[in-house]
Amino acid sequence: MSQIIYAGKHQLTYSVSKHSHSSWEFIYCTGGEGVFTFGEITLPYREGDIVIIPPFIAHTNRGTEGFTNIHLNMSNPLLPFSSPVLVRDDTNHFILDAFQAAYYYFSLNPGKQSFLLASYANLIVTQIQATYGMQRHSQAVDIIVDSIIRNYPDENYELDAFLHQMPFNTDYLRRLFRQEMGVTPHRYLNDIRLQTAAENLAISADRANGVSISEISRICGFREPLYFSRMFRKKYGLSPSQYQARLQKSQAEPLNEETVKIPSQDA
């Protein structure tokens, strides 16, 4: 049976350092947006998304404008995932209700609430299984997403050329992608590049000899640093240099789940 072994909240937070857990971690974003980083893989998320991370997978969590969340650690959830997965809550926010109840009962007294916590753990796992099954994308959209994720760092990547190679009408593909992903293929590509750039700017800000902004723009797929700066400001309201300066002054919220958190040696 699944069991919740920790429940916590992040109030407005900008950065969580690299760490892993010996248990499964479930993070419900209750506000803002951010990017999880797992080695070379990034996973952007926003309010209403649930990120599920299997044990012993090191990760960081950063948000340019900050994020809030409820995070649970569980033992023995019956899930088939071997890598991190993102699931979107439905419009009724049923999964959020379960997260809030689990956090409430854990805060009261986890020892005395073990039966209720186990019930909510199984409810959350069942809801995620059902929601994930309904949110599987069409094969065409999965192919486009895979191409974007594989190629976004390449400044010579031509998304339009890739779409024209597919055996479907290009306008149909754009409509289908927007219907399933909530944004156009080009917006999805641009958002991944910008969010990855924000992550790299944050990492660079933590180091004495960080990578230059122009180099970050290049490795995130932007040909022109000026265009990158303009798009970054349009999305985040700050230039890359202003964002980096602000991040250097900010501090992450203190973490309270040290009993289930394993800091990375190279964090």
C-alpha positions in Angstrom: 0.0 0.0 0.0 1.2 3.5 -0.8 2.0 5.8 2.2 2.8 9.5 2.5 6.0 9.8 4.5 6.4 13.6 4.1 4.2 16.5 3.2 5.4 20.1 2.8 4.8 23.4 1.1 6.9 25.9 -0.6 5.8 29.5 -0.3 7.1 31.8 -3.0 10.4 30.2 -3.9 12.8 30.9 -6.8 15.3 28.0 -6.5 15.7 24.6 -4.9 19.2 23.2 -5.0 20.1 19.9 -6.6 19.1 16.8 -4.6 17.3 13.5 -4.8 15.0 11.4 -2.6 15.0 7.8 -1.6 11.2 7.8 -2.1 8.9 9.0 -4.8 8.2 12.8 -4.9 5.0 14.4 -6.1 5.0 18.1 -6.6 1.8 20.1 -7.3 2.4 23.6 -8.6 -0.1 25.8 -6.8 1.2 29.1 -8.3 3.7 30.5 -10.7 5.9 28.4 -13.0 9.3 26.9 -13.2 11.7 24.3 -14.7 12.8 21.0 -13.3 16.2 20.0 -14.5 17.3 16.3 -14.5 20.9 16.2 -15.8 20.6 17.4 -19.4 16.8 17.1 -19.5 14.5 20.0 -18.6 10.8 19.8 -17.7 8.9 23.2 -17.7 5.8 23.3 -15.6 3.1 25.8 -14.5 0.2 26.2 -12.1 -2.0 23.1 -12.1 0.8 20.8 -13.2 1.9 17.8 -11.1 5.5 16.5 -11.5 6.2 12.9 -10.4 9.8 12.0 -9.8 10.9 8.4 -9.1 13.5 7.7 -6.3 17.2 8.6 -6.6 16.8 11.0 -9.6 18.7 14.1 -8.9 16.9 17.4 -9.8 16.8 21.1 -9.3 13.8 23.3 -9.4 13.9 27.0 -10.5 11.4 29.7 -11.4 12.1 33.1 -12.8 9.1 34.7 -11.2 8.9 32.2 -8.4 6.6 29.3 -7.6 4.5 27.8 -4.8 3.7 24.2 -4.4 2.6 21.3 -2.2 5.1 18.4 -2.3 4.6 14.9 -1.0 7.0 12.0 -0.6 5.5 8.5 -0.9 6.6 5.0 -0.5 5.4 2.2 -2.7 3.1 4.0 -5.2 2.0 1.6 -7.9 3.2 3.7 -10.9 4.9 2.4 -14.0 7.1 5.4 -14.5 10.9 5.1 -14.6 11.6 8.7 -15.4 10.0 12.0 -14.3 6.4 12.6 -15.6 4.2 15.7 -15.8 0.5 15.4 -15.4 -2.0 18.3 -15.7 -4.9 18.5 -13.2 -8.4 18.8 -14.6 -10.6 21.9 -14.4 -12.2 20.6 -11.3 -8.9 20.4 -9.4 -9.7 17.1 -7.9 -6.0 16.2 -7.5 -5.3 19.5 -5.8 -8.1 18.8 -3.3 -6.4 15.5 -2.5 -2.9 17.1 -2.1 -4.4 19.8 0.3 -6.1 17.2 2.4 -2.9 15.0 2.6 -0.9 18.1 3.6 -3.5 19.0 6.3 -3.6 15.5 7.9 0.2 15.1 7.8 0.5 18.5 9.5 -1.8 17.4 12.3 0.1 14.3 13.4 1.4 11.9 10.8 1.7 9.0 13.2 -1.9 9.2 14.3 -3.2 9.8 10.7 -1.4 7.0 9.0 -4.6 5.3 7.8 -6.0 8.6 6.4 -2.6 9.4 4.8 -2.5 5.9 3.1 -6.0 6.5 1.8 -5.0 9.9 0.3 -1.8 8.4 -1.1 -3.8 5.7 -3.0 -6.4 8.3 -4.1 -3.7 10.6 -5.5 -2.0 7.7 -7.3 -5.3 6.5 -8.8 -6.2 10.0 -9.9 -2.8 10.5 -11.5 -3.1 7.1 -13.3 -6.5 8.0 -14.7 -5.6 11.6 -15.7 -2.3 10.6 -17.3 -4.1 8.0 -19.3 -6.6 10.6 -20.6 -3.8 13.1 -21.4 -1.8 10.9 -23.7 -1.1 12.9 -26.8 -1.8 11.9 -30.4 1.1 10.3 -32.2 1.6 13.3 -34.5 1.9 15.7 -31.5 4.3 13.3 -29.7 6.5 13.3 -32.8 6.6 17.1 -32.9 7.3 17.4 -29.2 10.1 14.8 -29.4 11.7 16.7 -32.4 11.5 20.0 -30.5 13.0 18.6 -27.3 15.8 16.9 -29.2 16.7 19.8 -31.4 15.9 23.1 -29.5 19.6 23.7 -28.6 20.4 23.7 -32.4 20.3 27.3 -33.7 19.9 25.8 -37.3 16.9 23.7 -36.3 14.0 24.6 -38.7 10.7 23.6 -37.1 8.7 24.7 -40.2 10.8 22.4 -42.4 10.2 19.5 -40.0 6.4 20.1 -40.0 6.3 20.1 -43.8 8.1 16.7 -43.8 5.3 15.1 -41.9 2.5 13.4 -43.8 -0.2 15.8 -42.7 -1.4 19.3 -43.6 0.8 21.8 -41.8 -2.2 24.0 -40.7 -3.9 20.8 -39.3 -0.7 20.0 -37.3 -0.6 23.4 -35.8 -4.2 23.3 -34.8 -3.9 19.8 -33.4 -0.7 20.8 -31.4 -2.4 23.9 -30.0 -5.5 21.8 -29.0 -3.4 19.2 -27.1 -0.6 21.3 -25.8 -2.3 24.7 -25.3 0.3 26.6 -27.4 1.5 26.6 -31.0 4.6 24.5 -31.9 6.7 27.6 -32.4 5.6 29.0 -29.0 6.4 25.7 -27.4 9.9 25.7 -29.0 10.5 29.3 -27.9 9.3 28.7 -24.3 11.6 25.7 -23.9 14.5 27.7 -25.2 13.8 30.7 -22.9 13.1 28.5 -19.8 16.3 26.6 -20.4 18.2 29.9 -20.8 16.7 31.1 -17.5 18.0 27.9 -15.9 21.5 28.4 -17.4 21.5 32.0 -16.3 20.7 30.9 -12.7 23.4 28.3 -12.7 25.9 30.8 -14.1 24.9 33.3 -11.4 25.9 30.8 -8.8 29.5 30.5 -10.1 32.4 32.9 -10.0 33.3 32.4 -13.6 29.9 31.7 -15.2 29.0 31.3 -18.9 28.4 34.6 -20.7 24.9 35.7 -21.7 25.8 35.5 -25.4 27.1 32.0 -25.0 23.9 31.0 -23.1 21.8 32.4 -25.9 23.7 30.3 -28.4 23.6 27.0 -26.5 19.8 27.5 -26.1 19.3 27.8 -29.8 19.2 31.5 -30.4 21.3 32.8 -33.3 21.3 36.5 -32.2 22.0 37.6 -28.6 20.0 40.7 -29.2 17.0 38.8 -30.3 17.4 36.4 -27.4 17.5 39.4 -24.9 14.4 40.9 -26.5 12.4 37.7 -26.3 13.6 37.0 -22.7 12.4 40.5 -21.6 9.1 40.0 -23.4 8.5 36.7 -21.5 9.9 37.5 -18.1 9.8 41.3 -17.9 13.6 41.5 -17.3 16.7 41.5 -19.5 18.9 38.4 -19.0 21.5 40.5 -17.1 18.8 42.0 -14.9 17.4 38.6 -14.1 20.9 37.3 -13.2 21.5 40.2 -10.9 18.2 39.8 -9.2 18.8 36.0 -8.7 22.2 36.7 -7.1 20.4 38.7 -4.4 17.6 36.3 -3.8 17.7 33.3 -1.5 15.7 30.0 -1.7 13.1 29.3 0.9 14.5 26.9 3.6 13.7 23.3 3.0 12.1 21.2 5.8 12.2 17.7 4.3 15.8 16.9 5.2 14.8 13.4 6.4 13.8 12.4 2.8 16.1 14.7 0.9 19.6 13.6 -0.4 21.8 16.6 -1.4 23.9 15.9 -4.5 27.6 15.9 -3.9 28.1 18.3 -6.8 25.3 20.7 -6.0 
